[in-house]
Amino acid sequence: MPRVTTSMPVQTVCPYCGNHITTVTTPFPGLLTWLLCSGLFVFGCVLGCCLLPFCMQSLMDVTHSCPVCHHELFYYRRLGLGL
């Protein structure tokens, strides 16, 4: 799946259905989310505060998909480590 450089919806042509679309974005926990959660846990935020990164969409990775055929087209990772 190719990468895109933004977490905002983009206009493109879907390679699966051929329609001109604006992608639908879906946040999901990525490496940055897990690292922040682990770091908060290690530094003493053990009463649920360490789960705060999972509630903030601005800290999550994003999948771009087609609204017509629902195929995943792109992904955006907050930490671009080549994973």
C-alpha positions in Angstrom: 0.0 0.0 0.0 1.6 3.4 -1.0 2.1 6.1 1.5 0.6 9.6 1.5 2.0 12.6 3.3 -1.2 13.9 4.9 -3.8 12.6 7.4 -6.5 14.7 5.6 -8.7 13.2 2.9 -7.2 13.5 -0.6 -8.8 13.6 -4.1 -7.6 10.8 -6.4 -8.7 8.1 -8.9 -9.3 4.8 -7.2 -7.2 2.1 -9.0 -9.8 -0.6 -8.1 -13.1 1.0 -9.3 -11.8 3.8 -11.5 -14.0 6.5 -9.8 -12.8 10.1 -9.0 -13.1 10.1 -5.2 -12.2 11.9 -2.0 -10.7 9.3 0.3 -12.3 8.4 3.6 -9.8 8.5 6.5 -9.9 6.1 9.4 -7.5 6.6 12.4 -5.8 3.5 14.0 -3.2 3.2 16.7 0.3 3.1 15.3 3.8 3.1 16.6 3.7 6.6 18.0 0.5 5.8 19.9 2.0 2.7 21.5 5.3 4.5 22.3 3.5 7.3 24.1 1.3 4.9 26.0 4.4 2.9 27.1 6.3 6.0 28.0 3.5 7.4 30.1 3.1 4.0 31.9 6.8 3.9 32.7 6.7 7.4 34.1 3.9 6.6 36.5 0.6 7.2 34.7 -0.8 3.9 35.6 -4.4 4.8 36.6 -5.6 4.9 33.0 -3.8 8.1 32.0 -1.4 6.1 30.0 -4.3 5.2 27.6 -4.8 8.9 26.7 -2.9 8.6 23.4 -5.6 6.1 22.2 -8.2 8.8 22.6 -6.4 11.5 20.5 -6.9 11.1 16.8 -4.0 13.5 16.2 -1.6 10.9 17.6 -2.9 8.0 15.5 -1.9 6.7 12.0 -4.5 7.1 9.2 -5.8 4.8 6.6 -7.2 6.3 3.4 -9.9 4.2 1.6 -12.3 4.5 -1.3 -15.9 5.5 -0.3 -17.3 3.5 -3.3 -15.5 0.1 -3.2 -14.1 0.4 0.3 -10.5 -0.7 -0.7 -7.6 0.7 1.3 -5.6 3.0 -0.9 -3.0 4.8 1.2 -1.8 5.0 4.7 -0.2 7.8 6.7 2.1 7.0 9.5 3.0 9.6 12.2 6.5 8.1 12.6 7.9 7.5 9.1 10.4 4.8 10.0 9.9 2.8 6.8 7.7 0.2 8.6 
